[in-house]
Amino acid sequence: MEHTSDEPADALWSRLRLIEGQPLESRADAYGAVHDELMKRLEGAPRAAAGPASR
């Protein structure tokens, strides 16, 4: 089933707003956790077929 709603983006924006509300000292760790989670999702995503644009 393809996910076409804005739920993932809405959840990300909500999480980023929560991070911005945290004390400055804890923001770096929170942003690092978001980065790590997004990187894992990207690494697990299917790759597009190699075509002329990818050369």
C-alpha positions as CSV (number, residue, x, y, z in Angstrom):
1,M,0.0,0.0,0.0
2,E,1.5,3.3,-1.1
3,H,1.5,6.0,1.6
4,T,0.1,9.2,0.0
5,S,-1.0,11.2,3.0
6,D,0.9,14.0,4.7
7,E,1.2,12.1,8.0
8,P,4.9,11.4,7.9
9,A,5.7,15.1,7.1
10,D,3.2,16.3,9.7
11,A,4.8,14.0,12.3
12,L,8.3,15.3,11.4
13,W,7.2,18.9,11.7
14,S,5.6,18.2,15.0
15,R,8.7,16.5,16.3
16,L,10.9,19.4,15.1
17,R,8.6,21.9,16.9
18,L,9.0,19.9,20.1
19,I,12.8,19.9,19.7
20,E,12.8,23.7,19.2
21,G,10.9,24.0,22.5
22,Q,13.6,22.1,24.4
23,P,16.5,23.8,26.2
24,L,19.4,24.5,23.9
25,E,21.7,22.0,25.6
26,S,19.4,19.1,24.6
27,R,18.6,20.1,21.1
28,A,21.8,18.7,19.5
29,D,21.1,15.2,20.7
30,A,17.4,15.4,19.6
31,Y,18.4,16.7,16.2
32,G,21.0,13.9,16.0
33,A,18.4,11.3,16.7
34,V,16.1,12.7,14.0
35,H,19.0,12.6,11.6
36,D,19.9,9.0,12.4
37,E,16.2,7.9,12.0
38,L,15.9,9.7,8.6
39,M,19.2,8.2,7.4
40,K,18.0,4.7,8.3
41,R,14.8,5.2,6.4
42,L,16.7,6.5,3.4
43,E,19.1,3.6,3.5
44,G,16.2,1.1,3.6
45,A,14.2,2.8,0.8
46,P,14.2,1.1,-2.6
47,R,16.5,2.7,-5.1
48,A,15.4,3.9,-8.5
49,A,16.5,2.0,-11.5
50,A,19.8,3.3,-13.0
51,G,19.1,5.3,-16.0
52,P,20.8,8.0,-18.1
53,A,20.2,10.7,-15.4
54,S,22.2,8.7,-12.8
55,R,25.4,8.4,-14.8
